[in-house]
Amino acid sequence: MLAVIAKLNVKEGSEAAFEEVMLDLAAKVNANEPGCHLYKLCKDADGNYTVMELYEDEAAMAAHGQSEHFKAAGAGFKGLMGGAPEIIRMEVVG
C-alpha cells in the first residue's frame, strides 16, 4: 500500500470555495476509485489543509491521477490556490 499526504496552500479568503470543490472531488474519488482506500480533506487548528490518501498500489495511484473527475476538478481550483502543494509519498509498513 501507498500513502500520500498532500499539504495544500489555499489562498486566504478562498477557503469556502476551496472546500466546496475539494469535498466534491473527495466524494467522487471515494465513490469511483476502488483502489483508493482513503481520500479525506483535513484542516488543522491554524486553518491549514491536508489531504490524506491511501492507495492499494501504484496502479491505483496512477488511476487516480488519470481519472476524469480528478482532471475536471483542476478548473475548479483555479484562483483558489496560493501555491504548489507539498506532496509526501510513503510506503505503508505493516
C-alpha positions as CSV (number, residue, x, y, z in Angstrom):
1,M,0.0,0.0,0.0
2,L,1.0,3.6,-0.6
3,A,0.1,6.6,1.4
4,V,0.1,10.3,0.4
5,I,0.0,13.4,2.5
6,A,-0.8,16.5,0.4
7,K,-0.4,19.8,2.2
8,L,-2.4,22.3,0.3
9,N,-1.7,26.0,0.0
10,V,-5.1,27.7,-0.2
11,K,-5.3,31.4,-0.9
12,E,-6.6,33.4,2.0
13,G,-10.3,34.3,1.6
14,S,-10.8,31.3,-0.7
15,E,-11.4,28.7,2.0
16,A,-15.1,28.2,1.5
17,A,-14.9,27.9,-2.3
18,F,-11.9,25.5,-2.0
19,E,-13.7,23.3,0.5
20,E,-16.7,23.0,-1.9
21,V,-14.5,21.9,-4.8
22,M,-12.3,19.7,-2.7
23,L,-15.2,17.9,-1.0
24,D,-16.9,17.3,-4.3
25,L,-13.7,15.7,-5.6
26,A,-13.3,13.6,-2.5
27,A,-16.8,12.3,-2.8
28,K,-16.1,11.3,-6.4
29,V,-12.8,9.7,-5.6
30,N,-14.4,7.7,-2.7
31,A,-17.3,6.6,-4.9
32,N,-15.4,5.7,-8.1
33,E,-11.9,4.5,-7.1
34,P,-11.9,1.1,-5.6
35,G,-8.1,1.1,-5.3
36,C,-8.2,4.2,-3.1
37,H,-9.0,3.2,0.5
38,L,-8.8,6.7,2.0
39,Y,-9.2,10.2,0.5
40,K,-10.1,12.8,3.2
41,L,-9.7,16.5,3.4
42,C,-8.5,17.6,6.9
43,K,-7.9,21.1,8.4
44,D,-5.7,21.8,11.4
45,A,-6.3,24.4,14.2
46,D,-4.5,27.0,12.2
47,G,-6.7,26.5,9.1
48,N,-4.1,24.7,7.0
49,Y,-5.5,22.0,4.7
50,T,-4.1,18.5,4.2
51,V,-5.5,15.6,2.1
52,M,-4.8,12.1,3.5
53,E,-4.7,9.4,0.8
54,L,-4.2,5.7,0.9
55,Y,-3.9,3.6,-2.3
56,E,-3.8,-0.2,-2.8
57,D,-0.8,0.1,-5.2
58,E,1.0,2.2,-7.9
59,A,-1.7,1.3,-10.4
60,A,-4.5,2.7,-8.1
61,M,-2.5,5.9,-7.5
62,A,-1.9,6.3,-11.3
63,A,-5.6,5.7,-12.0
64,H,-6.5,8.5,-9.5
65,G,-4.3,11.0,-11.4
66,Q,-5.8,9.9,-14.7
67,S,-9.4,9.9,-13.6
68,E,-11.9,12.2,-15.3
69,H,-13.1,13.6,-12.0
70,F,-9.6,14.5,-10.9
71,K,-8.8,16.2,-14.2
72,A,-12.1,18.1,-14.2
73,A,-11.5,19.3,-10.6
74,G,-8.4,21.2,-11.8
75,A,-10.5,24.0,-13.3
76,G,-12.5,24.4,-10.1
77,F,-9.3,25.1,-8.1
78,K,-8.2,27.9,-10.5
79,G,-7.7,31.1,-8.5
80,L,-8.1,29.3,-5.1
81,M,-4.6,28.1,-4.6
82,G,-1.8,30.2,-3.1
83,G,1.0,28.0,-4.4
84,A,2.0,24.4,-5.2
85,P,1.1,21.6,-2.8
86,E,3.7,19.8,-0.7
87,I,3.3,16.1,-1.5
88,I,4.8,13.4,0.7
89,R,4.6,9.8,-0.7
90,M,5.2,6.9,1.7
91,E,5.1,3.1,1.6
92,V,2.8,1.7,4.3
93,V,4.7,-0.6,6.6
94,G,2.7,-3.4,8.3
